[in-house]
Amino acid sequence: MNTEQTIATQPDLHPQAATEPRELLKKLQAVSPTFKDCRPLAIRIDAAIHQRFPEFSRKALRTALRLHTSSTRYLKAVEKGDTRFDLDGHPAGEVTEAQRNHAAALLKERFAKAAQARRAQREAAEAERRRQEKLARLVDKFSR
């Protein structure tokens, strides 16, 4: 039984007028092993998706693909992957060294920003703690 037959026999998985990108992405994950396992996508997979699911709006599909391909999980898959996959999970091209390097650079930048935000949050908490201690000492000094 191919994927199209599976969709036809499982009405809850049929992507009827999916307008919300996150909803569309969930439906793609339900019917495609490539999306479910977060494998590197074939180049121009948007055309294959639109051909198979013409009821998906192009705008929602573009947004869903952007959400998927910018996720940390997907970038890690591209960074470590060698092969791209079509909707049915079959090999459909290769991940180039430049694409792996790009994914690695994006991940490095993302992790650096997250570390910087955590560091700034710790520093702010420490400054607030010192401020509270100083206020407590002043209250203690002048309440005698």
Secondary structure, DSSP 8 states (H G I E B T S, - for coil): --HHHHHHH-GGGS-TT--SHHHHHHHHHHH-HHHHTT--B-TTHHHHHHHH-TTS-HHHHHHHHHHHHTSHHHHHHHHH-SEEE-TTS-EEEE--HHHHHHHHHHHHHHHHHHHHHHHHHHHHHHHHHHHHHHHHHHHHHHT-
